[in-house]
Amino acid sequence: MAKSSKRRQTGSSAKKQLQQTLAHANAQSNPLATLPSAFLSVNITTAGSDDAPSKNNGTIHYYKSPLPESILQQCLDLFERNMGEMYKKSEWGFDMEEKRRELMHEDARFLIIILEDASSDTAGNDATDADDNETTTAAAAADSFTDDIIKNITSPKNPQQQQ
């Protein structure tokens, strides 16, 4: 058998295996459900309002699209703050409506850290208020955390060169 024929068969087999793996992953209602809770707990240190370090405890949550509107909006705000300037300078351009469509795609999946927030436990807050408070805190922590990551990453390729 010729080398090119073997490569095609191997490539086809790998593609089929990848498709099966993706189908299996997409069929799961919550891939985090089998993990012990210790693996879903995170500690994040962010700059507080007075630039003093602030430690926050949070939990990783899995979401399928569509996200609740409050979380979707916070993801879009975070994207704009952290990536907006880079996208404006790139050949991709900056298109928030396109990003919204991308995040709302039926195949979109999300891992979102929800931080514990003492104010969400106070009397008078209903579940929606608590969710908004927690996700606002999570978005702020993620914003700070992402800024730190972006400062420390060196990409081997310019984003405009990546295909």
Secondary structure as GFF3:
##gff-version 3
##sequence-region A 1 163
A	DSSP	alpha_helix	3	27	.	.	.	ID=ss1
A	DSSP	three_ten_helix	37	40	.	.	.	ID=ss2
A	DSSP	beta_strand	41	47	.	.	.	ID=ss3
A	DSSP	beta_strand	53	64	.	.	.	ID=ss4
A	DSSP	alpha_helix	69	89	.	.	.	ID=ss5
A	DSSP	alpha_helix	96	104	.	.	.	ID=ss6
A	DSSP	beta_strand	109	115	.	.	.	ID=ss7
A	DSSP	three_ten_helix	118	121	.	.	.	ID=ss8
A	DSSP	alpha_helix	127	152	.	.	.	ID=ss9
###
